[in-house]
Amino acid sequence: MADTTTGRHNGEEWTAEDAARLRELADGNTPTGVMSIKLGRSEDAIRAKAQAEGISLAPANRAPYGKVSR
């Protein structure tokens, strides 16, 4: 089910800093729900921006947040 909750940046354009932060969070294997909170945008907005920027949100084959799995 899609998250339609709006964040504090509802309707605002993405800045270069926002896009860079999105890339950092995606590279860190951060779940989209957590990204939503950190960026103040809906999960749908995050998915759309990631697709537009060519950022993969698919989970890497590793534990989230850079933790080592045993």
C-alpha positions as CSV (number, residue, x, y, z in Angstrom):
1,M,0.0,0.0,0.0
2,A,1.3,3.4,-0.9
3,D,2.0,6.0,1.7
4,T,0.0,9.1,0.9
5,T,1.1,11.0,4.1
6,T,2.5,14.4,3.2
7,G,5.7,15.7,4.9
8,R,6.9,19.1,5.8
9,H,8.1,19.7,2.2
10,N,4.8,19.0,0.6
11,G,4.8,20.5,-2.9
12,E,8.3,22.0,-2.6
13,E,10.9,21.4,-5.2
14,W,13.8,19.1,-4.3
15,T,17.1,21.0,-3.7
16,A,20.5,19.6,-4.7
17,E,21.1,19.0,-0.9
18,D,17.9,17.0,-0.6
19,A,18.8,14.8,-3.6
20,A,22.3,14.3,-2.2
21,R,20.8,13.3,1.2
22,L,18.5,10.9,-0.5
23,R,21.4,9.3,-2.3
24,E,23.3,9.0,1.0
25,L,20.4,7.4,2.7
26,A,19.8,4.9,-0.2
27,D,23.5,4.0,-0.2
28,G,23.2,3.3,3.5
29,N,20.4,0.8,2.9
30,T,17.9,3.0,4.8
31,P,14.3,1.9,4.6
32,T,12.0,4.3,2.7
33,G,9.9,4.9,5.8
34,V,12.9,6.2,7.7
35,M,13.9,8.3,4.6
36,S,10.5,9.8,4.7
37,I,10.9,10.9,8.3
38,K,14.5,12.2,7.8
39,L,13.6,14.1,4.5
40,G,10.1,15.2,5.5
41,R,8.6,13.9,2.3
42,S,6.1,11.1,1.6
43,E,7.4,7.7,0.6
44,D,5.8,8.2,-2.8
45,A,7.8,11.4,-3.3
46,I,11.0,9.6,-2.3
47,R,10.3,6.8,-4.7
48,A,9.5,9.2,-7.5
49,K,12.7,11.3,-7.0
50,A,14.9,8.2,-6.6
51,Q,13.6,6.9,-9.9
52,A,14.1,10.3,-11.6
53,E,17.6,10.5,-10.3
54,G,18.5,6.9,-11.1
55,I,18.9,6.0,-7.4
56,S,18.1,2.4,-6.5
57,L,16.0,1.9,-3.4
58,A,16.2,-1.9,-3.7
59,P,17.7,-3.4,-0.6
60,A,21.3,-4.4,-1.0
61,N,22.2,-7.9,0.1
62,R,23.4,-6.6,3.5
63,A,22.0,-5.6,6.9
64,P,20.5,-2.1,7.2
65,Y,22.4,0.9,8.5
66,G,25.8,-0.7,7.7
67,K,25.5,-3.3,10.5
68,V,27.4,-6.5,10.0
69,S,25.1,-9.5,9.9
70,R,26.3,-12.8,11.5
